[in-house]
Amino acid sequence: MTIFLQRTTRFQAGVGGRLNPARSRALRGGHTYTCSVTVSGRIDPATGIVVNIKDIDLLLKRHIVADFDGSILDADLPEFKDSLPTLENITLAIWSRLVDRMPDSTRLEDVLVAESPIHQASVSRKHRNIGAMLTTTRTYDFSASHRLNATALTPEENQALFGKCNWENGHGHNYEVEVTVAGDPDAKSGELVPADTIDIIVDQEVLIPYDHKHLNYDTVDFKSLNPTSENVTKVIWDKLAPRINAIEPGRLRLHRVAVRETPRNYFEYFGE
């Protein structure tokens, strides 16, 4: 039985723009980065724990916070002497520093670094058997109404299944959508994909068609498809995947779409 354990730390760092000043202009300044590290292992029958969390905290303090916190990344850290300190490259650097330093009987599974509530990157092998995968995630939101009503069911069956969510006039949600792209960083920019490239696609395919709309009555996608959050998640994937996968075939691909309907309802789809 494998248990996953996550620890989180924070550090503040800036970018000086030493490398490629024109390209680095957008990166200059500082951020408070949140770094979450996930390790896996088996429960020790003697202690009842996978690993002493103090050991993980010490690793983060010695090898990440001590060097990253208060630094000018492209001036002070060797990982960025010849590459831009993009969020993707920062995440890769942290992964490289930790992956061979895990306590005995544990394995590094995931490093996630967020520079803001809407932009994060991760290196993870939780969804692959071999190796690790670099991803970047952007978060969006829209407000929409929907009515849960399956055409294959009778009115009585819909009422019994969906209850008040079957009310004819519908009800509304503030949806959050997470879009995760996987691949290798661009050799010149250090990014997987420019944030505004993904923003434009999501705006055109999701936000403009759905925001402040009644999904059943105002959109083509759900004229005959029940707009459950499961279907909303799958439809968003189907709309985004062809466009994101076409940006640079072979290097980039859509990895994940997640939809949070309420604080208690969260849905993910990986295209499988």
Backbone hydrogen bonds, N-H to C=O, Kabsch-Sander energy under -0.5 kcal/mol:
donor,donor_aa,acceptor,acceptor_aa,energy
3,I,41,G,-3.2
5,L,39,V,-3.0
7,R,37,V,-2.5
9,T,35,C,-2.7
11,F,33,Y,-2.0
13,A,31,H,-2.0
14,G,71,S,-2.8
15,V,29,G,-1.6
23,R,20,N,-0.5
24,S,20,N,-2.5
25,R,21,P,-0.9
25,R,22,A,-0.6
26,A,23,R,-0.6
27,L,24,S,-1.5
28,R,24,S,-1.3
28,R,25,R,-0.6
29,G,15,V,-1.2
31,H,13,A,-2.3
33,Y,11,F,-3.0
33,Y,31,H,-0.8
34,T,114,A,-2.4
35,C,9,T,-3.0
35,C,33,Y,-0.5
36,S,34,T,-0.5
36,S,112,L,-3.0
37,V,7,R,-3.2
38,T,110,D,-2.9
39,V,5,L,-2.9
40,S,107,R,-2.4
41,G,3,I,-1.7
42,R,105,S,-0.6
43,I,1,M,-0.5
44,D,49,I,-2.6
48,G,44,D,-3.5
53,I,51,V,-0.6
55,D,52,N,-1.7
56,I,52,N,-1.1
57,D,53,I,-2.6
58,L,54,K,-2.1
59,L,55,D,-1.9
60,L,56,I,-2.4
61,K,57,D,-2.5
62,R,58,L,-2.8
63,H,59,L,-2.6
64,I,60,L,-1.5
65,V,60,L,-2.7
66,A,61,K,-2.1
67,D,64,I,-0.6
68,F,64,I,-3.2
69,D,65,V,-1.9
70,G,12,Q,-3.9
71,S,12,Q,-0.6
71,S,68,F,-2.0
73,L,14,G,-2.7
73,L,71,S,-0.8
75,A,72,I,-2.0
76,D,72,I,-2.9
77,L,73,L,-1.8
80,F,77,L,-1.5
81,K,78,P,-1.5
86,T,84,L,-2.0
90,I,86,T,-2.6
91,T,87,L,-2.1
92,L,88,E,-2.3
93,A,89,N,-2.2
94,I,90,I,-2.2
95,W,91,T,-2.4
96,S,92,L,-2.5
97,R,93,A,-1.9
98,L,94,I,-1.5
99,V,95,W,-2.7
101,R,98,L,-2.3
106,T,103,P,-1.6
107,R,40,S,-1.9
109,E,38,T,-2.9
110,D,38,T,-1.7
111,V,123,V,-2.4
112,L,36,S,-2.8
113,V,121,A,-2.9
114,A,34,T,-2.5
115,E,119,H,-1.7
116,S,119,H,-1.2
119,H,116,S,-1.0
120,Q,137,T,-2.2
121,A,113,V,-2.5
122,S,135,T,-2.5
123,V,111,V,-2.3
124,S,133,M,-2.6
125,R,109,E,-2.2
128,R,125,R,-1.1
133,M,124,S,-2.9
135,T,122,S,-3.1
136,T,181,V,-2.2
137,T,120,Q,-3.7
138,R,179,V,-2.2
139,T,118,I,-1.7
140,Y,177,V,-2.8
142,F,175,Y,-1.9
144,A,173,H,-2.1
145,S,213,K,-2.4
146,H,171,H,-2.5
148,L,165,C,-2.4
149,N,147,R,-0.9
151,T,149,N,-0.5
153,L,150,A,-1.8
158,N,154,T,-2.8
159,Q,155,P,-2.3
160,A,156,E,-2.3
161,L,157,E,-2.2
162,F,158,N,-3.1
163,G,159,Q,-1.8
165,C,162,F,-1.9
166,N,163,G,-2.1
167,W,164,K,-1.5
170,G,167,W,-1.9
171,H,146,H,-1.8
173,H,144,A,-2.5
175,Y,142,F,-2.4
175,Y,173,H,-0.8
176,E,260,R,-1.9
177,V,140,Y,-2.6
178,E,258,A,-2.6
179,V,138,R,-2.8
180,T,178,E,-0.5
180,T,256,R,-2.7
181,V,136,T,-2.7
182,A,253,R,-2.9
183,G,134,L,-1.8
184,D,251,R,-1.0
186,D,191,E,-3.6
190,G,186,D,-2.3
197,T,194,P,-0.9
198,I,194,P,-1.3
199,D,195,A,-2.6
200,I,196,D,-2.1
201,I,197,T,-1.6
202,V,198,I,-2.7
203,D,199,D,-2.5
204,Q,200,I,-2.4
205,E,201,I,-2.6
206,V,202,V,-2.5
207,L,202,V,-2.0
208,I,203,D,-2.8
210,Y,206,V,-2.1
211,D,207,L,-2.6
212,H,143,S,-4.4
213,K,143,S,-0.6
213,K,210,Y,-1.7
215,L,145,S,-3.1
215,L,213,K,-0.7
218,D,214,H,-3.5
219,T,215,L,-0.7
223,K,220,V,-1.3
226,N,224,S,-0.5
228,T,226,N,-2.0
232,V,228,T,-2.7
233,T,229,S,-2.3
234,K,230,E,-2.1
235,V,231,N,-2.9
236,I,232,V,-2.4
237,W,233,T,-2.0
238,D,234,K,-2.4
239,K,235,V,-1.9
240,L,236,I,-2.4
241,A,237,W,-3.1
244,I,240,L,-2.8
245,N,241,A,-2.7
246,A,242,P,-0.7
247,I,244,I,-1.4
248,E,244,I,-0.5
251,R,248,E,-2.1
252,L,248,E,-1.8
253,R,182,A,-1.9
255,H,180,T,-2.8
256,R,180,T,-1.6
257,V,269,Y,-2.2
258,A,178,E,-2.3
259,V,267,F,-2.7
260,R,176,E,-2.8
261,E,259,V,-0.7
261,E,265,N,-1.7
262,T,265,N,-1.1
265,N,262,T,-0.7
266,Y,264,R,-0.6
267,F,259,V,-2.5
269,Y,257,V,-2.1
